[in-house]
Amino acid sequence: MANSLEEIMQRRLKDYLQSSGTISGYVEDFENLFTELEASGYSYSIRHSRQGVGIKFHSKKLDKAPEIKDFGSPFQALKTTYYRCSFGYYDNSQKDEQSDHPGSKKRRFHIKDTKKMGCDAWLTVKCVRVYDDFSISKMSSMKSLAREKLKEALQSSSPPTGHLRFYIAASIDHSHPQSLSELNMRIHPTLHKEIEKIVKSGVTSTREIQFHLKRFIDNMFGEDSVPNATNRHFILPNL
């Protein structure tokens, strides 16, 4: 059985916090988190995004963007992306359909031709690059100096690389339409590639293909988080 949103987030997010109808925390691998959300039937589409500015030690909660508390290391704000449920507001259905043309900005994980259900579930992701080599005590008064040193280092011939963090904030919406989104899913690209690989290896029996796919999915998710039988992203009907 697919896990609930709270179960997935509590297991995946570091510094997990649930308060006032909002889940928050961070991950260092956002793609894996999103894959599991999709596998459990939670479908989000990008509504808009904005670029980050400056080097900071903390960031306030703003417009559903997650708060980043001071953890001692400076970080560079890269981008904040705002997602809404793919079955979103009735008010947005016409706008979304008009935006689905070749010249519009691409929206990842967008499911076309689905019934709008008025679900107002949302998820916000703030991507930052953390520089642990420039960390200082949380109570230090030298933050301005550390910030300037990092700016100089970033402009040098060998700038520090740092590492990415993805801070998450998500609404807890128990009416989020898991079951309907599962039934409207297309096969996941990862599974599609695996099918091509199996067929190219010479396997043509549908029973053998399904056997290989089941083993592949079990290894991919583990026994505790295998997608529901209705999830067409990863579970194919009998051929």
Stockholm file with secondary structure:
# STOCKHOLM 1.0

chainA/1-239         MANSLEEIMQRRLKDYLQSSGTISGYVEDFENLFTELEASGYSYSIRHSRQGVGIKFHSKKLDKAPEIKDFGSPFQALKTTYYRCSFGYYDNSQKDEQSDHPGSKKRRFHIKDTKKMGCDAWLTVKCVRVYDDFSISKMSSMKSLAREKLKEALQSSSPPTGHLRFYIAASIDHSHPQSLSELNMRIHPTLHKEIEKIVKSGVTSTREIQFHLKRFIDNMFGEDSVPNATNRHFILPNL
#=GR chainA/1-239 SS CCCCHHHHHHHHCEEEEEETTEEEEEESCHHHHHHHHHHTTCCEEEEEEEECCSEESCBCCBTTBCCBCCCSSCEEEEEEEEEEETTCCHHHHHHHHHHCSTTSCCCTTCCCSCCCCCCCCEEEEEEEEECGGGCCCTTCSCHHHHHHHHHHHHTSSSCCCCEEEEEEEEECCTTCCHHHHHHTCCCCHHHHHHHHHHHHTTCCCHHHHHHHHHHHHHHHHCGGGCCCTTCTTTCCCCC
#=GC SS_cons         CCCCHHHHHHHHCEEEEEETTEEEEEESCHHHHHHHHHHTTCCEEEEEEEECCSEESCBCCBTTBCCBCCCSSCEEEEEEEEEEETTCCHHHHHHHHHHCSTTSCCCTTCCCSCCCCCCCCEEEEEEEEECGGGCCCTTCSCHHHHHHHHHHHHTSSSCCCCEEEEEEEEECCTTCCHHHHHHTCCCCHHHHHHHHHHHHTTCCCHHHHHHHHHHHHHHHHCGGGCCCTTCTTTCCCCC
//
